[in-house]
Amino acid sequence: MAEYSVTHTTRYSYSEKVSHCQNIGYLSPQSDARQTCSPTEISVEPATVVLAEHTDYFGNRVCYFAVEEPHTELVVTGRTRVTTHAGADFRQQNAPAWESVADALRNPADEQTLLASEFTLPSPFVPLSATFADYARAVFTPGRNILEAAYDLACKVREDFKYEQKTTSILTPLSEVFARRTGVCQDFAHFCVSALRSLGLAAQYVSGYIETFPPAGKEKLRGSDASHAWFAVYVPGSGWFDFDPTNAKAISEEFIVTARGRDFGDVSPLRGILFGGGKHVLKVEVDVNRL
């Protein structure tokens, strides 16, 4: 078990005044069987005319706010405390062969599997691809345990792809990510989700945080952590199991889940519309501190 304080600060600086803006944010980690979260304190500068929270279609906590005061800088900060557990060890699960899971998703026999079957479909950032399916079949061999294969897919992506910042953006097609074999965590998560769905399996895009550690003898720098992304695969009767292709591991207590969706577009930490602003500079700082 581990307990963390999480602070996520997003700062927009504009070259011209913004007359007003409306935004939604996924800044509130969710409580589930693996983690327990305190209510998230969300502060916005300048002051908001409305700040509300609701639960979205996928069960995530979403805040909505509007600022009507003219401004050249917008600062949004979410603060929360989270207690996490390692979760179930996928190696100790008597998981079925992946082909039988694909069959069950095509013909759902219960409500949970019916809901999960939505995650077999393509989504705006995750197309289906025969090429990606062929890549995954190197580990999804006939009759293979689905969780062992999903873990090996995460390890294969970690080995075959290079983590390199600023080589991609959210608009970079997955085909280009695959051709270059470079990207960041959201690219690797999207790629694995696409490969799994292309095999007929249900896969979620998961957004959250991971505790990072400084080099030996060095202090952890303020704001040195970052948002993180990984994928989850569904097993009928057992639920969702999460794997991180960036680090080639099943998630453990240092992972904090914020939101789950079809892809990044469903769970972007902050997005919205504004009037004015001109050019802008974005700076994000995340601190995940073990208490």
N, C-alpha and C positions, 0 to 999 in steps of 0.2 A: 504494500500500500504506500502511496505517496500523496502529499498535499502540496498544492502549488498556489501561488498568486500569479495571475495573468493580467498584464496590461498591454492593450493594443491601441496605439495612437496613430491616427491618419491625419496628415497635414497637407492641405492644398493651398498653394500660394498662386494668386492670379495677377496677371499683368494689368488687368482692368477690373473695375468694380463689378461684382455680381449683385444684381438687384434682389434676387431671391432664388432659393433652390429647394428642391424636395428630394429626399433620399430614403433608401432602405438599407439596413445593415444587418449582416449576420455576424454579430459580435458576442453572442451569448452562448457559451458552451451548454450542451444539453445534459440532463441527468438521465442515466439509464442503468442497466445492470452492472456496467463496468465503472461508471463514474458518477459522482454526486457533486452538484454545483450550487453555489450560493447565487442569489439573484445578482445579475450583472448591473453595475452602476455605469450608466452611459452619460457622459457629459459632452456638450456641444458648445463651441464658441464660434461666432456670436450666439446669443441666446435664441432658443427656438420658440416658435409660436405654438407648436404642437410636438409632442414626443410621446409615442404610444408603442405598444408591443402586441404582437399576435402570433399565433402558431400557423405555419404555412401548410400546404398540402402534404408535404413529406414529414411533418411533425417537428420541424425546426422552429426555433424561437427567432422572430424577426422584429427589429425595431423600425419604426417609421418616424421621420422628423422633417420639419420644414423651417427654414430660416428666411425671414422677410426683411431683415435689416441689411442694407447694402454693406458689402464687405470685400476685402481683397485677400483674406485668409480664412480658411475653414479648418477647424481642429476638432476631430471627433475621437473621444477616448472611451474605451470599454475596460472596466476593471471587474474581476471576479476571482473567487477562490474555488478550486476544484480538488476533490479527492478522487484518486484513481486506483484501480486494481489491475493486475496483469491480465485478467480475463482468462477464458478457457484456452487451454493448450490444444491447438489444432491436431497435434500428433496423438493426443489421447482420445480423439473422436473416432467413432466407427463410421466414418463418412462413406457414402456410396460412390460408385463409379460415376465419372462426370457425364457419360452418355445417359445414364438413368435419370440424372438430375435434369438434363436437357429434355428428356421425354416427359418428365413430370411437369416441367414448365410449359410445355406445349399443350398439356391436358391437365390443368390444375385440379386437384382433388380436394383442396381446402382453401379457405379464405386467405391465409398467409401466403400460400404459394401463388394464388391468383394475383394478389397485390405485388408480389415479387416479380411476376411475369412482365409487368410494365418495364422493368429494367433490362429486358432482353431486346428492347426496341432501340433504333437509332435515336439520337438527340442532336441538337444544333452543333455541338462541338465534338460529337462522337458518332461518326458514320460507321456502318458495317463494312467490313473489308475482307474479301477472300484471302488477300495477301497477308493480312494480320492474323487471320485464322490459321493459315499455313505456318506462320512463325510460331504460334502457340502450340501447334500440334507436335512440335519437337519435345514438349514435356507432357502434353495432353495425349498420351499414347492410349491405345485401346484398353478399356477396362481399368484405367488408372484412378485411384482415389482422388476425388475432386480437390480436397484441401492440400494434399501433397503436391498435386499438379499446380495449383494456384500459387503455392509458396515457391515452387521451382520456377514459375513464370516470373515472379518478382525477382528472383536471383538471376535469371537469365537476362532480364532487362538491365539490372544493375551491372552485369558483366559486359553486355554488348553495347550499351549506350553510355555516352560521356556526359556528366553533369557540367554544364557550362552556362553561366548566367549571361543574359543579354544577347543570346544567339537566336532566341525565339520570342514571340509575343503571343498573347491569347488568340490572335488572328492567324498564327502560323498553322497551315494545314497539317494534320497528322501524317499525311503522306510525305511531306517535306521533313518532318521530325524523323520519320522512319528512314528516309533516304540518307539524311545527314548523320543519324545515330547520335544526335546531341539534343540537349534541352534541359529543362528544369523539372521540379517535382510534378507540376500540373501537367506537363507534357507526358511524363512517364505514367502518371495515373490515368490520363485520358487514353493513352495507347493500350494499356492493360485492359481497361474497361471495354474498349473497342474490340480487342482480340477475344475477350471472353464472350461478349455479346455475339460476335460473329460465329462463335461455336454453339450458339443457342443457350448460353448460360446467362443468369441474371447478375449484373454487376453494378455497383454504386460508385460514384465519385464521392470521396470523403474529404472534407476540409477541416483543418484544425491546427494544432500546434504540437511541437515536439521539443522537449527539453534538450538543450545543447550544452556542451561542456567546454570550457576554455582549455588551452594547452596547459600541461603541468607547470605549476609555479606561476601561472598568470591569472589575473583577476578577470572575471567575466565582464565584458563591456556592456554598458547600458544600451538597450535597443539592439543587441547583437542577434537575438532570436528572430524568427520570421514565421509567417504563416506557412503551413505545410499541407500537402495533399497526398492521398494514397487511394487504394481501392478496396472494395469489399465484395465478396462473392457469396451467393445465397445457397444454403443447403436445406432442403425440405425437412421439416421437423426439428431442425436445430437452429436455424436463423442465419445471421450474417457473420462472416469471419473476415477480418481486416488484415491486409498485407501491404507493406511499404516497399515499392520497387526502387525508390531512391536509395534506401539503406539495406535492401535485401533481407527483410525480416518480417515476422508477424508482429503486430503492434503489441506493446507491453505497457507497463505503468507510466512510462515517460511520454506517452501519446495522449493528447487531449482532443476529443472530438467536438467540433463546433456545429457542423451541419452535414447532412447527407442529401444527395440529389442525383440527377441524371448526369450532370456535368458541371463545370465551373459556373456556367451561366445561372444555375439554380441557387448557388451558394456563395456568390461573390461577397467578400467582406463588406464592401460599401459601393453602392452605385446610385445614380439618380439623374435628375435633369436640373439645369441651371440656365439662367438668363444673364447674358453678358460674360465677363470673365477674361476674354481674350485667350492668350496662351497661359498654361498653368504648369507648375512644378509640383510633383507628388513626392512626399516622403512618408515612409511607414516605419514605425518603431514597435517592436514586440519584445516584451520581457516576460519570460517564464521562469519564475524563481521558486525553487523547492523550499518549503517552510520547515 
